Amino acid sequence: MNDTRTVFDGITRDNTVLSALMVISPVIVCGNTLKNAVAMIYAFSAITFFSVMISSFVPKRLPYAVKITIYAVISSLIYIPVRLLAQEFYPDSISRIGIYYPLLAVNSLIVFQTEAKFFRMKKLRMTASLFFYIAGFDIVMLITGIVREFLAYGTINSRMTDFDTLISGLAEPFGGFIFLGLFCGIYRRIRSAVMQSRDIRSDGNVSDK
């Protein structure tokens, strides 16, 4: 089977949350309303993108432990202005999200995937790949926030709908865990079917030659 990895894998084949099961706690705990989801998307996207891009200039010859420490310091410094802006635009959500907001400063994409994946790429490809890995998290968080708010509270962005059959447990962390498990199952089933289809077409093209 040919390796068909692309910069889009962060959304399609190697989604940060649904495939790699990274950064799942904020999705499970905080992704229960659209407002909370948007606040998390803003922080995760800004902190991760700028942290990884700045960290890419850290000398590669430094010991691994030293580099990881530097990455964590960089992301922590970036977190400060991100948090200050969040308090202006998402004050209610910030108070509800609590400790999970600062934890984004040491998320898996920054701490682990930098060395294992991104910094092994050329700068342009790294930037594109990073963008889609961040987008992969953002999409999952957005869908989770909308669906859980709708089913748990009967609202979308705090606006009432005509939906009356509520599942209040979806607003709780255990409900988020169950929902994310179902989401992962659907995603992986679709991904498997698509990859099998590609393999069949690829084998057919080779046999025709």
C-alpha positions as CSV (number, residue, x, y, z in Angstrom):
1,M,0.0,0.0,0.0
2,N,1.4,3.4,-1.0
3,D,1.9,6.1,1.7
4,T,-0.6,8.8,0.8
5,R,0.0,11.1,3.8
6,T,-0.8,14.8,3.1
7,V,-1.0,18.0,5.0
8,F,-4.8,17.4,5.3
9,D,-4.2,14.4,7.6
10,G,-4.9,16.5,10.7
11,I,-8.5,16.7,9.7
12,T,-9.0,13.5,7.7
13,R,-6.8,10.5,8.6
14,D,-5.0,11.6,11.7
15,N,-7.4,13.9,13.6
16,T,-5.9,15.2,16.8
17,V,-8.9,14.1,18.9
18,L,-10.7,11.4,17.1
19,S,-7.7,9.4,15.8
20,A,-4.8,10.2,18.1
21,L,-7.0,10.7,21.2
22,M,-5.0,13.8,22.2
23,V,-6.5,16.9,23.9
24,I,-9.6,15.0,24.7
25,S,-10.2,16.4,28.3
26,P,-11.2,19.9,27.1
27,V,-13.6,18.4,24.6
28,I,-15.2,16.1,27.2
29,V,-15.4,18.6,30.0
30,C,-15.7,22.0,28.3
31,G,-17.4,21.1,25.0
32,N,-21.0,21.2,26.4
33,T,-22.1,24.6,24.8
34,L,-21.2,26.5,21.7
35,K,-19.9,29.4,23.7
36,N,-17.5,27.3,25.6
37,A,-16.4,25.5,22.5
38,V,-15.6,28.8,20.7
39,A,-13.6,30.0,23.7
40,M,-11.6,26.8,23.7
41,I,-11.1,26.9,19.9
42,Y,-9.7,30.4,20.1
43,A,-7.3,29.6,22.9
44,F,-6.1,26.2,21.4
45,S,-5.6,27.6,17.9
46,A,-3.7,30.7,19.0
47,I,-1.5,29.1,21.6
48,T,-0.7,26.0,19.5
49,F,0.0,27.8,16.2
50,F,2.2,30.5,17.7
51,S,4.0,28.2,20.1
52,V,4.9,25.7,17.4
53,M,6.0,28.3,14.9
54,I,8.2,30.1,17.4
55,S,9.5,26.8,18.8
56,S,10.6,25.7,15.3
57,F,13.5,28.2,15.6
58,V,14.9,26.5,18.7
59,P,18.3,24.9,17.8
60,K,17.8,21.2,17.0
61,R,21.1,20.1,18.5
62,L,19.9,20.9,22.1
63,P,19.1,17.9,24.3
64,Y,15.5,16.7,24.0
65,A,14.6,17.5,27.6
66,V,15.9,21.1,27.2
67,K,14.0,21.6,24.0
68,I,10.7,20.4,25.6
69,T,11.2,22.7,28.5
70,I,11.8,25.6,26.1
71,Y,8.7,24.7,24.2
72,A,6.6,24.7,27.4
73,V,8.1,28.1,28.4
74,I,7.3,29.6,25.0
75,S,3.7,28.3,25.1
76,S,3.2,29.6,28.7
77,L,4.3,33.1,27.6
78,I,2.0,33.0,24.7
79,Y,-0.8,31.9,27.0
80,I,-0.7,35.2,28.9
81,P,-1.9,37.6,26.2
82,V,-4.3,34.9,24.9
83,R,-5.9,34.7,28.3
84,L,-6.1,38.4,28.7
85,L,-8.0,38.7,25.4
86,A,-10.2,35.8,26.3
87,Q,-11.3,37.6,29.5
88,E,-12.5,40.5,27.3
89,F,-14.4,38.4,24.7
90,Y,-15.4,35.2,26.6
91,P,-15.6,36.2,30.3
92,D,-18.5,33.8,31.2
93,S,-16.9,30.8,29.4
94,I,-13.5,31.4,31.0
95,S,-14.9,31.1,34.5
96,R,-16.7,27.9,33.6
97,I,-13.8,26.3,31.8
98,G,-11.4,26.9,34.7
99,I,-8.2,24.9,34.9
100,Y,-8.6,23.5,31.3
101,Y,-7.8,26.8,29.8
102,P,-4.2,27.1,31.1
103,L,-3.7,23.3,30.4
104,L,-3.9,24.2,26.7
105,A,-0.5,25.8,27.0
106,V,1.0,22.3,27.4
107,N,-1.2,20.4,25.0
108,S,0.1,17.3,23.1
109,L,0.6,19.1,19.8
110,I,3.1,21.5,21.4
111,V,4.8,19.1,23.8
112,F,5.1,15.9,21.8
113,Q,4.1,16.3,18.2
114,T,6.6,19.1,17.6
115,E,9.6,16.8,17.8
116,A,7.8,13.7,16.5
117,K,6.1,15.2,13.5
118,F,6.2,18.9,12.7
119,F,9.9,19.7,13.1
120,R,10.8,16.9,10.7
121,M,9.1,18.7,7.9
122,K,10.2,21.6,5.8
123,K,8.9,25.0,7.1
124,L,6.1,25.5,4.5
125,R,4.8,22.0,4.8
126,M,5.0,22.2,8.6
127,T,2.9,25.3,8.6
128,A,0.2,23.9,6.4
129,S,0.2,20.6,8.3
130,L,0.0,22.4,11.7
131,F,-2.9,24.5,10.4
132,F,-4.9,21.4,9.5
133,Y,-4.1,19.6,12.8
134,I,-5.4,22.6,14.7
135,A,-8.5,22.7,12.4
136,G,-9.1,19.0,13.2
137,F,-9.4,19.8,16.9
138,D,-11.5,22.9,16.2
139,I,-14.0,21.0,14.1
140,V,-14.4,18.3,16.7
141,M,-14.8,20.9,19.5
142,L,-17.3,22.9,17.4
143,I,-19.5,19.9,16.5
144,T,-19.4,18.6,20.0
145,G,-20.4,22.0,21.5
146,I,-23.3,22.4,19.2
147,V,-24.7,18.9,19.5
148,R,-24.3,18.6,23.2
149,E,-25.8,22.0,23.9
150,F,-28.7,21.3,21.6
151,L,-29.5,17.8,23.1
152,A,-28.8,18.8,26.7
153,Y,-30.3,22.2,27.0
154,G,-32.5,22.6,23.9
155,T,-30.5,25.7,22.9
156,I,-28.0,26.7,20.3
157,N,-25.7,29.5,21.3
158,S,-28.0,30.0,24.3
159,R,-31.0,30.6,22.1
160,M,-34.0,28.4,22.7
161,T,-35.2,26.0,20.1
162,D,-38.4,23.9,19.8
163,F,-36.5,20.7,20.7
164,D,-38.2,19.3,23.9
165,T,-36.6,15.8,24.3
166,L,-33.6,16.7,26.3
167,I,-30.7,14.5,27.5
168,S,-29.4,16.5,30.4
169,G,-26.6,14.0,31.1
170,L,-24.8,15.2,27.9
171,A,-23.9,18.4,29.6
172,E,-21.9,16.5,32.2
173,P,-18.4,15.1,31.7
174,F,-19.6,11.5,31.6
175,G,-22.0,12.5,28.8
176,G,-19.2,14.2,26.9
177,F,-17.1,11.0,27.3
178,I,-20.0,8.9,25.8
179,F,-20.6,11.3,23.0
180,L,-16.9,11.5,22.1
181,G,-16.7,7.7,22.1
182,L,-19.6,7.6,19.6
183,F,-18.0,10.4,17.5
184,C,-14.7,8.5,17.4
185,G,-16.5,5.3,16.3
186,I,-18.3,7.0,13.5
187,Y,-15.1,8.8,12.4
188,R,-13.0,5.7,12.4
189,R,-15.6,3.7,10.5
190,I,-15.8,6.3,7.8
191,R,-12.0,6.6,7.6
192,S,-11.6,2.8,7.3
193,A,-14.2,2.6,4.5
194,V,-12.5,5.5,2.6
195,M,-9.0,4.0,3.0
196,Q,-10.2,0.6,1.9
197,S,-11.9,2.2,-1.2
198,R,-8.6,3.9,-2.0
199,D,-6.6,0.7,-1.7
200,I,-9.1,-1.1,-4.0
201,R,-8.8,1.6,-6.6
202,S,-5.0,1.7,-6.3
203,D,-4.7,-2.1,-6.7
204,G,-7.0,-1.9,-9.7
205,N,-4.9,0.7,-11.3
206,V,-1.8,-1.3,-10.8
207,S,-3.3,-4.5,-12.2
208,D,-4.4,-2.7,-15.3
209,K,-0.9,-1.7,-16.2
